[in-house]
């Protein structure tokens, strides 16, 4: 008769592996307009130790150049401790994508240029500006009918947000884009500090 205790030490590892696999599936294969999974959904699916599972998944994703982040409603990153049931968990790139990676993932170069120019203009204006001003600045740089479509797409995807007649930096830009680096590349960071550009 086989020993009933044989292999008992493997059960927790298998269970942990199953939880990590489930967390990856929840975070990576999510449908809907807004990416990510709420913390309470992860807690319901993975149990009370969902943060430990997310940390283990983060370690597994690191060699792939990906990371799991928790953000609040405004898109500010949160630490992986405390009660994060109201936070949104997303998988993001650790480094900016190459041009080829961006094109392969469905982004057009001119859409990325519109996003970068919009973000730089908004950041130079304190994070928001009237839509009419933003559109006139963009029209000076980008020609063609695609501009209106690109701007609406960026708003729909959450990279820009619209409040009345104002356009501001969206939650998704704050999560997925290193805005400090973008501003530093453009030379706006020295202008913001009062130095020459």
Residue pairs with C-beta under 8 A, 6 or more apart in sequence:
16 53
16 56
19 46
19 47
19 49
19 53
20 53
20 56
20 57
20 60
22 45
22 46
23 42
23 45
23 46
23 50
23 53
23 54
23 57
24 57
24 60
24 61
26 37
26 41
26 42
26 45
27 36
27 37
27 57
27 68
27 89
27 90
27 91
28 91
30 36
30 37
33 156
34 158
35 90
35 172
36 71
36 88
36 89
36 90
37 88
37 89
38 85
38 86
38 87
38 88
38 89
39 50
39 70
39 83
39 84
39 85
39 86
39 87
39 88
39 89
40 85
40 86
42 50
42 53
42 54
42 89
43 50
43 85
46 53
47 53
51 80
51 81
51 84
54 68
54 70
54 80
54 89
55 80
57 68
58 67
58 68
58 80
61 67
61 68
61 91
62 94
65 93
65 94
65 95
66 91
66 92
66 93
66 94
67 91
67 92
67 93
67 94
68 89
68 90
68 91
69 77
69 89
69 90
69 92
69 175
70 77
70 78
70 79
70 80
70 84
70 87
70 88
70 89
71 77
71 78
71 87
71 88
71 90
71 171
71 174
71 175
72 78
72 86
72 87
72 88
73 88
73 171
74 171
74 174
75 170
75 171
75 172
75 173
75 174
75 175
76 174
77 175
78 84
78 87
90 175
92 175
92 176
93 176
96 178
96 181
97 105
99 109
102 109
102 112
103 109
108 150
110 142
110 146
110 150
111 150
111 153
111 154
113 141
113 142
114 138
114 142
114 147
114 150
114 151
114 154
115 150
115 154
115 159
115 160
115 173
116 182
117 137
117 138
117 141
117 142
118 134
118 138
118 151
118 154
118 160
118 167
119 159
119 169
119 173
119 177
119 179
119 182
120 182
120 183
120 186
120 188
121 129
121 134
121 137
121 138
122 128
122 129
122 134
122 160
122 167
122 168
122 169
123 169
123 179
123 182
123 183
123 188
124 188
124 191
124 192
127 168
127 169
128 163
128 166
128 167
128 168
128 169
129 166
129 167
129 168
130 165
130 166
130 167
131 162
131 165
131 166
131 167
132 165
134 151
134 167
135 147
135 151
138 147
138 151
139 147
151 160
154 160
154 170
155 161
155 162
155 167
155 170
157 170
157 172
158 170
158 171
158 172
158 173
159 170
159 172
159 173
159 176
159 177
160 167
160 168
160 169
160 170
160 173
161 167
161 168
161 169
161 170
161 171
162 168
169 179
173 179
180 189
183 189
183 192
187 197
188 197
190 196
190 197
191 197
